[in-house]
Amino acid sequence: MINLIGTVAITAAWLGAASLAVLGLTAGFRRSEPLLRGAKYAAGFVFASMVAAVGAMEYALLTHDFSVEYVAQVGSLETPPYYTAISLWSSLEGSILFWGFILASYTAVVVWVQRRSHSRLLPFALGTLGVVGMFFYGLVATVANPFGVVSPVPANGPGPNPLLQNHPLMGLHPPLLYLGYVGLAVPFAFAIAALLSGKVDEEWIRTIRRWTITPWAFLSLGIVAGAWWSYEVLGWGGYWAWDPVENASFLPWLTATAFLHSVMVQERRGMLKTWNLTLIIGTFLLSLFGTFLTRSGVLDSVHAFTEGFIGPLFLGFIVFITLISLTLIAWRADRLHSPGTLDGVVSRESSFILNNLLFAAFTFTVLLGTTFPLIIEAINGDRISVGPPYFNMVSVPLGLLLLFLMGVGPALPWRRTSGEKLRRTFLPPVLAGVAAAGLAFVLGIRAVYPLITFAFAAFVMTTIVEEFAKGIGARRRISNVGPLRALGQLLVRNNRRYGGYIVHVGIVVIVVALSISGTWRFEREATLNRGQEMVIGHYTLRFDSVSAWREPHRDVVAATFSARRGDTDVGTVVPSTNFYRQDARASEPIATPAVRSFIDEDLYLTLMSFDPSGAHATVRVIVNPGVPWLWIGGMIIGLGAILSVAPQRRSALVRMVTARSEGS
Amino acid sequence: MNRSKKMWAGIGAVAIVGAVGMLLAGGLKENVVYFLTPSELVAQGTSAVDRPLRLGGQVKPGSVNWDAEAMDLRFVVQDSVSEVHVASTGAPPAMFRDGIGVVVEGSMGPNGTFESTNLMVKHSNEYRPPHGDSVPEAMYESLISSDNQE
């Protein structure tokens, strides 16, 4: 029954998307209001169908309907309800269904938000989203159909991959990432709409402002949540390994971040039209590429993915989008001439252009390192991988330069500036940077990269504080209020700009945390007898006991350690190994590290092995300075992003004044 | 923007692209890690010494020698043709045992023993539950029963 409902819903979604594509594009070319209205209904119909499809799948999962192929593949009677519900995205078919559902939701939200818009772009954008939808709903309806019928119906299933049911963050990380990936389809659709309609001026950019920041924020949070998940689950005490799957999420983030900055240059100065179109189209292509990398099996072996249909279809769709986009850009080349020119070499626009060059170089580096093994294997069959040192060698200097620019860019005026003004603006931040590095040096830090990082971080933070101070000063002059009130007004009325600064603060926090944890992390492994103590850094750990217990879906073996930090008792730390049952047998042990976070660092314990009698156990202890601040930085980014997409409330007077102060 | 500014901007862009390109090419060359089977590694002989490698194969049954006191782990990785001796520091991963597929990162020492820096039990990258590879519950069963008696 559910099989039928699901398949019908998916087929309906595909038909709806096809109508959306035809109606939207025709409405655009004919400038027809009735056709546009039809397209909007089609978008609503697609959304309703996808709600039905995902609803049917969730129902099947939660009621353990093993006649449904996907449930038979990832479900089990013993899996706790939470992990059963989120197993929607634990395997290929379900995650593509989920992708489609998010796309349908974004499309419906576009229709709703733009319901009063008479923009020439809207029908084209909806049509483009219809075309993208046809591809994904088509996949779900055919080669990746999760609603296939299993007969005879099995009594139970294996449950999700143990790694994916070992930590609650699994409920957060994939949805955030998908909301980012898929959301980037919206600015892409408006870019295509701009090309199709020939209205390649700044309108599409103003329309998609929030449609870019929102998925960007989801993507950022998704990446941080992914790092957090691997830190909490994989047991090696790290959070980023330049694994192709991680790079897949980082690549569109790099280009989307570049785009967020370069659009400001176009809004302000009418420059970089072709570049912006290319960037956002490239960003969407990279998010498709990321889905392809993680979902086609190509990483296991270049030759494996051609055995299925998904890989070649994805590759075909990526090529199709690339060709269409290039053709459209070439077709509209005559309208893409930019009227603005670079006035001064030292100006905000030139710093943004440099920022974009660096982001482009960064993207190229990561893309090359990620695809190089695939290319080599395809050419001569050698299986190689590209080690983290390659990525670190390039990303650390590029990252530091970008960090530096983050302080320079916002403090520079548009167009041109004078030497005197430069000195006045940059003297305090430069002094702060030098002071920070000097202080670190006096405290005994000799590592070069951390010293540079601290200097740049202090530099950037000071320029941000200066910007806030300037803004608060201006507001106090206008409305004669106290500084806190002025800060509040600033955040509410000029949220886009100051939200952006808060995002910058989050990035600085993360970069500093990365630098600290990368430089000063240390670890020790030891086999301890019951009651024996070990010392690592200023921690003392005593191995107390091993205990084991049985849960419906797994067996847990946990070792208890008493920990002291200096002279302070900080209680017990309990790393464990979980043995998930699959097909009613105990199987794959998943080490579950125990993380004790302090304000400055994490104490991280992984149970490596244990004696069946409980007499001794081997533990890996890692002291990870700075790591808690990665997650705090991620939350700051989230706050800043929420602030900058919040609806703007400004009076005509404020608009006039801020326009003047921003223009200065 | 006048001519000379354009020229300088052009030179700057070329310089950046060139520098990044050189960095990348050099970095890739130095950081490519080959994935070899035991027979491929043996076939390479001394030319494989001291290069970062990943060795993939099966743990030869009966070859595992784990000294918990010294944190010293020795075993043999084999395929159907050849065997390679591996030395590793640190406790083996939980699933590690006779006959399991492993990937060992490290390099070949001059004495013909592969020195491991990272030992991984083979996981499927595909997000599908792996089958087979089950661990005898005996490994921890005694802990559960002893706990229940308490």
Chai-1 contact restraints between the chains, C-beta under 6 A:
chainA,res_idxA,chainB,res_idxB,connection_type,confidence,min_distance_angstrom,max_distance_angstrom,comment,restraint_id
A,S91,B,Y127,contact,1.0,0.0,6.0,A-B,restraint_1
A,P158,B,P129,contact,1.0,0.0,6.0,A-B,restraint_2
A,N161,B,Y127,contact,1.0,0.0,6.0,A-B,restraint_3
A,N161,B,P129,contact,1.0,0.0,6.0,A-B,restraint_4
A,G297,B,E126,contact,1.0,0.0,6.0,A-B,restraint_5
A,L299,B,N125,contact,1.0,0.0,6.0,A-B,restraint_6
A,D300,B,N125,contact,1.0,0.0,6.0,A-B,restraint_7
A,T341,B,M1,contact,1.0,0.0,6.0,A-B,restraint_8
A,L342,B,M1,contact,1.0,0.0,6.0,A-B,restraint_9
A,A361,B,V20,contact,1.0,0.0,6.0,A-B,restraint_10
A,T365,B,L24,contact,1.0,0.0,6.0,A-B,restraint_11
A,R383,B,F35,contact,1.0,0.0,6.0,A-B,restraint_12
A,I384,B,V32,contact,1.0,0.0,6.0,A-B,restraint_13
A,I384,B,Y34,contact,1.0,0.0,6.0,A-B,restraint_14
A,S385,B,V33,contact,1.0,0.0,6.0,A-B,restraint_15
A,V386,B,N31,contact,1.0,0.0,6.0,A-B,restraint_16
A,G387,B,N31,contact,1.0,0.0,6.0,A-B,restraint_17
A,G387,B,V33,contact,1.0,0.0,6.0,A-B,restraint_18
A,P389,B,N31,contact,1.0,0.0,6.0,A-B,restraint_19
A,Y390,B,G27,contact,1.0,0.0,6.0,A-B,restraint_20
A,Y390,B,L28,contact,1.0,0.0,6.0,A-B,restraint_21
A,Y390,B,N31,contact,1.0,0.0,6.0,A-B,restraint_22
A,M393,B,G27,contact,1.0,0.0,6.0,A-B,restraint_23
A,V394,B,L23,contact,1.0,0.0,6.0,A-B,restraint_24
A,E525,B,M71,contact,1.0,0.0,6.0,A-B,restraint_25
A,E525,B,G90,contact,1.0,0.0,6.0,A-B,restraint_26
A,E525,B,A91,contact,1.0,0.0,6.0,A-B,restraint_27
A,T527,B,A68,contact,1.0,0.0,6.0,A-B,restraint_28
A,S547,B,D147,contact,1.0,0.0,6.0,A-B,restraint_29
A,A548,B,Y140,contact,1.0,0.0,6.0,A-B,restraint_30
A,A548,B,L143,contact,1.0,0.0,6.0,A-B,restraint_31
A,A548,B,I144,contact,1.0,0.0,6.0,A-B,restraint_32
A,V557,B,Y140,contact,1.0,0.0,6.0,A-B,restraint_33
A,T577,B,A94,contact,1.0,0.0,6.0,A-B,restraint_34
A,Q582,B,P129,contact,1.0,0.0,6.0,A-B,restraint_35
A,R585,B,S134,contact,1.0,0.0,6.0,A-B,restraint_36
A,A586,B,E137,contact,1.0,0.0,6.0,A-B,restraint_37
A,S587,B,S134,contact,1.0,0.0,6.0,A-B,restraint_38
A,P589,B,A94,contact,1.0,0.0,6.0,A-B,restraint_39
A,P589,B,M95,contact,1.0,0.0,6.0,A-B,restraint_40
A,P589,B,V135,contact,1.0,0.0,6.0,A-B,restraint_41
A,A591,B,A94,contact,1.0,0.0,6.0,A-B,restraint_42
A,M608,B,A91,contact,1.0,0.0,6.0,A-B,restraint_43
A,S609,B,A91,contact,1.0,0.0,6.0,A-B,restraint_44
A,P612,B,S142,contact,1.0,0.0,6.0,A-B,restraint_45
A,G614,B,L143,contact,1.0,0.0,6.0,A-B,restraint_46
A,T618,B,A91,contact,1.0,0.0,6.0,A-B,restraint_47
